[in-house]
Amino acid sequence: MRDLKRMARPSGHFDASRYFRGDHNLGFYNVGSAAMRALAKSIWAAHSGAPRSQSPVRNQSAVRWGIEHAMAFADVLIVNRYLEVKIVAIEVVARYHRAFTPALLGRWKRWLAGNHSANWATTDAICGELVGPLLVQYPRLAAEMRAWSKHPNMWVRRASIVGLLPLARKGQALDLLYEIAARLHKDTEDLIQKAVGWGLREAGKPDVARLERYLRANGPSIPRTTLRYAIERFPPGKRRALLAATKARTKD
């Protein structure tokens, strides 16, 4: 944390808080993504035996870490209120992706369910750096996302679809993604609606015709926020046509 404070930028240069206006308990050092990744890399290097050059990390021991050491380190940091501390924790664990095991999925779910992600950026980092790569390594675990989509915690529900994106981009688990999307259409949380739209948009990359069929068949039941995110990659004319075709009809 001392290193993050040292790397902090003046809020006038970049004010991260403007992207998290509803998260009043979230703190910011205003450290950029590249600096956070570099810090995480130096922490990993200090414990991996890898060469280090100009490392910003001080007073690191020479103990060689495995995934359990990285997780123990991250368990301490993830509960911190500062966004950058959480992200560094995730980035450090991500450095051990070759050692990921199925048992880690439940531990990351506990981070989410315990509100330690606390915001969309941390949640999406957990999904993109940890959950998604794990599901790519162990595709059978993707079925766990069904239960996540029914969870009372909104961050777990968001992760149920964002965690599937690395598989969807490979054209895998599309049936599951569409199933979970349909279940989440009733969710009133704005951050869930946006995530579902994001998921549908990514599912459309390997099979755009399927996405259009899905939207036309389910359009009236899909929140407009979700729909607008889902159709972003369609040409303008097609977007207008889909918005019109999927508009809920009013009864006479």
C-alpha positions as CSV (number, residue, x, y, z in Angstrom):
1,M,0.0,0.0,0.0
2,R,2.9,2.3,0.6
3,D,4.0,1.7,-3.0
4,L,0.6,2.6,-4.3
5,K,0.5,5.8,-2.3
6,R,3.8,6.7,-3.7
7,M,2.6,6.1,-7.3
8,A,-0.7,8.1,-6.8
9,R,-1.5,10.7,-9.3
10,P,-3.2,14.0,-8.6
11,S,-7.0,13.7,-9.0
12,G,-6.9,16.5,-11.6
13,H,-4.8,14.3,-13.8
14,F,-7.1,11.4,-13.6
15,D,-10.0,10.9,-11.1
16,A,-11.1,7.3,-11.0
17,S,-13.9,8.1,-8.5
18,R,-16.0,9.6,-11.3
19,Y,-16.6,6.1,-12.7
20,F,-17.9,4.9,-9.3
21,R,-20.2,7.6,-8.1
22,G,-22.4,5.2,-6.1
23,D,-19.6,3.4,-4.3
24,H,-19.2,5.8,-1.3
25,N,-17.0,3.3,0.7
26,L,-14.5,2.8,-2.1
27,G,-11.2,4.5,-1.9
28,F,-8.8,5.5,-4.7
29,Y,-5.1,6.2,-5.0
30,N,-5.5,7.2,-8.6
31,V,-2.9,4.8,-9.8
32,G,-3.1,3.8,-13.5
33,S,-3.6,0.3,-14.8
34,A,-0.1,0.0,-16.2
35,A,1.4,1.0,-12.9
36,M,-0.7,-1.5,-11.0
37,R,0.2,-4.3,-13.4
38,A,3.9,-3.4,-13.0
39,L,3.6,-3.5,-9.2
40,A,1.9,-6.9,-9.3
41,K,4.6,-8.2,-11.6
42,S,7.4,-7.0,-9.3
43,I,5.7,-8.7,-6.3
44,W,5.5,-11.9,-8.4
45,A,9.1,-11.5,-9.5
46,A,10.3,-11.0,-5.9
47,H,8.9,-14.4,-5.0
48,S,9.3,-16.4,-8.1
49,G,13.0,-16.4,-8.7
50,A,12.5,-14.5,-11.9
51,P,14.9,-11.6,-12.7
52,R,14.0,-8.2,-11.2
53,S,14.9,-4.8,-12.6
54,Q,14.1,-1.6,-10.9
55,S,11.4,-3.2,-8.8
56,P,9.2,-0.7,-6.9
57,V,8.6,-3.4,-4.2
58,R,10.7,-3.1,-1.1
59,N,11.5,-5.5,1.7
60,Q,10.3,-8.6,0.0
61,S,11.5,-11.9,1.4
62,A,13.3,-14.5,-0.8
63,V,10.6,-17.1,-0.2
64,R,9.4,-18.7,-3.4
65,W,5.7,-18.5,-3.7
66,G,3.1,-20.9,-5.1
67,I,-0.5,-20.3,-5.8
68,E,-1.4,-20.8,-2.1
69,H,1.0,-18.1,-1.1
70,A,-0.4,-15.8,-3.7
71,M,-3.9,-16.5,-2.5
72,A,-3.0,-15.9,1.1
73,F,-1.5,-12.5,0.1
74,A,-4.6,-11.7,-2.0
75,D,-7.0,-12.7,0.8
76,V,-5.4,-9.9,2.9
77,L,-5.5,-7.3,0.2
78,I,-9.0,-8.0,-1.3
79,V,-10.8,-6.7,1.8
80,N,-9.0,-3.4,1.6
81,R,-11.3,-0.5,0.7
82,Y,-9.0,0.9,-1.9
83,L,-9.7,-0.1,-5.5
84,E,-6.0,-0.3,-6.5
85,V,-5.2,-2.6,-3.6
86,K,-7.9,-5.0,-4.7
87,I,-6.7,-4.9,-8.3
88,V,-3.1,-5.6,-7.4
89,A,-4.2,-8.6,-5.3
90,I,-6.1,-10.0,-8.4
91,E,-3.2,-9.3,-10.7
92,V,-0.7,-11.1,-8.4
93,V,-2.9,-14.2,-8.3
94,A,-3.4,-14.1,-12.1
95,R,0.4,-14.5,-12.4
96,Y,0.0,-18.0,-11.2
97,H,-2.7,-19.0,-13.7
98,R,-0.8,-22.1,-14.8
99,A,-1.3,-23.4,-11.2
100,F,-5.0,-22.7,-11.0
101,T,-7.2,-25.6,-9.7
102,P,-11.0,-26.1,-9.6
103,A,-11.0,-25.5,-5.8
104,L,-10.1,-21.8,-6.4
105,L,-13.5,-21.1,-7.9
106,G,-15.3,-21.3,-4.6
107,R,-12.7,-19.1,-2.9
108,W,-13.2,-16.4,-5.5
109,K,-16.9,-16.7,-5.2
110,R,-16.5,-16.0,-1.5
111,W,-14.7,-12.8,-2.3
112,L,-17.7,-11.7,-4.5
113,A,-20.4,-12.9,-2.1
114,G,-18.6,-11.2,0.8
115,N,-18.8,-7.9,-1.0
116,H,-15.0,-7.7,-1.2
117,S,-15.2,-7.0,-4.9
118,A,-17.5,-4.1,-3.9
119,N,-17.7,-2.6,-7.4
120,W,-18.0,-3.5,-11.1
121,A,-14.3,-3.0,-11.9
122,T,-13.0,-5.4,-9.2
123,T,-15.7,-7.9,-10.1
124,D,-14.8,-7.8,-13.8
125,A,-11.1,-8.1,-13.0
126,I,-11.9,-11.2,-10.9
127,C,-13.8,-12.6,-13.9
128,G,-11.4,-11.6,-16.6
129,E,-8.1,-12.5,-14.8
130,L,-9.2,-15.4,-12.6
131,V,-12.6,-17.0,-13.2
132,G,-12.6,-16.8,-17.0
133,P,-9.1,-18.4,-17.4
134,L,-10.0,-21.1,-14.9
135,L,-13.2,-22.0,-16.9
136,V,-11.1,-22.1,-20.1
137,Q,-8.8,-24.6,-18.4
138,Y,-11.6,-26.6,-16.8
139,P,-14.7,-26.1,-19.0
140,R,-16.8,-28.5,-16.9
141,L,-16.8,-25.8,-14.2
142,A,-18.8,-23.4,-16.4
143,A,-22.0,-25.2,-15.2
144,E,-21.4,-23.7,-11.8
145,M,-22.4,-20.3,-13.3
146,R,-26.0,-21.4,-13.3
147,A,-26.1,-21.4,-9.5
148,W,-24.2,-18.1,-9.4
149,S,-26.8,-16.5,-11.6
150,K,-29.4,-17.2,-8.9
151,H,-27.3,-15.9,-6.0
152,P,-28.7,-13.1,-3.8
153,N,-25.5,-11.1,-4.2
154,M,-25.4,-8.9,-7.3
155,W,-21.6,-9.2,-7.8
156,V,-21.9,-13.0,-7.9
157,R,-24.8,-12.7,-10.4
158,R,-22.7,-10.3,-12.5
159,A,-19.8,-12.7,-12.4
160,S,-22.1,-15.6,-13.6
161,I,-22.1,-14.1,-17.1
162,V,-18.9,-12.0,-17.2
163,G,-17.0,-15.1,-16.1
164,L,-18.2,-16.9,-19.2
165,L,-16.9,-14.3,-21.7
166,P,-13.4,-16.0,-22.3
167,L,-15.2,-19.2,-23.3
168,A,-17.8,-17.4,-25.4
169,R,-15.1,-15.6,-27.4
170,K,-13.9,-19.1,-28.3
171,G,-17.4,-20.1,-29.4
172,Q,-17.8,-22.3,-26.3
173,A,-20.5,-22.4,-23.6
174,L,-22.8,-20.3,-25.8
175,D,-25.9,-22.4,-24.8
176,L,-25.1,-21.8,-21.2
177,L,-24.5,-18.1,-21.7
178,Y,-27.8,-17.6,-23.5
179,E,-29.6,-19.6,-20.7
180,I,-28.1,-17.4,-18.0
181,A,-28.8,-14.3,-20.0
182,A,-32.5,-15.3,-20.2
183,R,-32.6,-15.9,-16.5
184,L,-31.1,-12.5,-15.7
185,H,-33.4,-10.5,-18.0
186,K,-35.7,-10.0,-15.0
187,D,-32.9,-8.6,-12.8
188,T,-33.5,-4.9,-12.0
189,E,-29.9,-4.0,-11.2
190,D,-28.4,-1.7,-13.8
191,L,-25.0,-3.3,-13.5
192,I,-26.5,-6.7,-14.2
193,Q,-28.4,-5.5,-17.2
194,K,-25.3,-4.0,-18.7
195,A,-23.3,-7.2,-18.0
196,V,-25.9,-9.3,-19.7
197,G,-25.8,-7.0,-22.8
198,W,-22.0,-7.3,-22.8
199,G,-22.3,-11.1,-22.6
200,L,-24.8,-11.2,-25.5
201,R,-22.6,-8.9,-27.6
202,E,-19.6,-11.2,-27.0
203,A,-21.7,-14.3,-27.8
204,G,-22.6,-12.7,-31.1
205,K,-19.0,-12.5,-32.3
206,P,-18.7,-16.2,-33.1
207,D,-22.3,-16.5,-34.2
208,V,-24.0,-13.2,-35.0
209,A,-27.0,-14.9,-36.7
210,R,-27.8,-16.7,-33.4
211,L,-27.6,-13.4,-31.5
212,E,-30.1,-11.7,-33.8
213,R,-32.5,-14.7,-33.6
214,Y,-32.3,-14.6,-29.8
215,L,-33.0,-10.8,-29.7
216,R,-35.9,-11.0,-32.1
217,A,-37.4,-13.9,-30.2
218,N,-37.0,-12.5,-26.7
219,G,-36.8,-8.8,-27.3
220,P,-39.9,-7.5,-25.4
221,S,-38.7,-9.3,-22.3
222,I,-35.1,-7.9,-22.5
223,P,-34.4,-4.6,-20.7
224,R,-33.6,-1.9,-23.1
225,T,-30.2,-1.2,-21.4
226,T,-29.3,-4.9,-22.1
227,L,-30.5,-4.7,-25.7
228,R,-28.5,-1.5,-26.5
229,Y,-25.3,-3.1,-25.2
230,A,-26.1,-6.3,-27.1
231,I,-26.5,-4.7,-30.5
232,E,-23.5,-2.3,-30.4
233,R,-21.6,-4.2,-33.1
234,F,-24.5,-4.3,-35.6
235,P,-24.5,-1.8,-38.4
236,P,-26.6,1.4,-37.6
237,G,-29.5,0.3,-39.8
238,K,-29.7,-3.1,-38.2
239,R,-29.6,-1.6,-34.7
240,R,-32.5,0.6,-35.5
241,A,-34.5,-2.3,-36.9
242,L,-33.8,-4.5,-33.9
243,L,-34.8,-1.7,-31.5
244,A,-38.0,-1.3,-33.3
245,A,-38.7,-5.0,-33.7
246,T,-38.1,-5.8,-30.1
247,K,-40.0,-2.9,-28.5
248,A,-42.7,-4.1,-26.1
249,R,-46.1,-3.7,-27.5
250,T,-48.7,-1.9,-25.5
251,K,-52.1,-3.5,-25.1
252,D,-55.2,-1.7,-26.4
